[in-house]
């Protein structure tokens, strides 16, 4: 996972450690179930940040991304 994330992020950030937290909330129907993971990362400088990964379509992804970056 560390190698994969480092390849995605390029040379700007080098992740040295990750911890996984599963945030999946199972619904009553199969269509309500989604896999969402928060990956807590630490870089070589000791900075911490979260990478969210999910296997589900997001209806308002652009709105959420704008909100998170604001």
N, C-alpha and C positions, 0 to 999 in steps of 0.2 A: 504494500500500500504506500509506503514511504517513497519508493522509487517511482511509482505511478504518479503520485501527487507532485513530486519534484519535477518530473518530466512535463506535467501540465503547467506548472508555475514558471518554468524556465530558470534562469540564473538569478532572478531577483530575490528569491526566498529559498532556503535550503532547510527542509524539515528534518529534524533529527529524532523525533519521537511522536507517536500517535497513541490515542486511547479512544476506544469506541464506546458510544452510548446509543443503544437501540431505542428509538422513539416510536416504534410501530404501535399503533392502536388498532386492534382487530375489530372490525365491524361485524354485524350480524350476517351480512351477505358477503360473498366472495368479491363482488364489485366494490364493496366498501373498504376492502383491505388494501393497504399500501405499505411499501417498505420505505421507511425514512430513517436515515442514520445521521447522527452528528459525530463528526470525527474531530476530536480535540487534538490540535497539533501544537508542537513546540519547535521553534526554529533554533538554529545554532547560536543565536544571540540570547536565547532564553525568553523570547517573545511568544505569547500564546495566542492562538486564534482558532476559530471553528470553521470547518468545511462541512457543509450539508450536502448529503447525497441522497437521492430518492429515485425510486423506480415507479414513477407515476406522472401522468400529464398534469401540468399546473395551468389552470384556467387563466389566472391573473399573474403569471410569472413576471412580466415586465413591471407591473405595479409593485410587486413584492420586492423585486431587485432594487427598484428606485427607493423604496421605503428603507430597506436595509442599508443602502449606501449613503443615505441622508444623515 
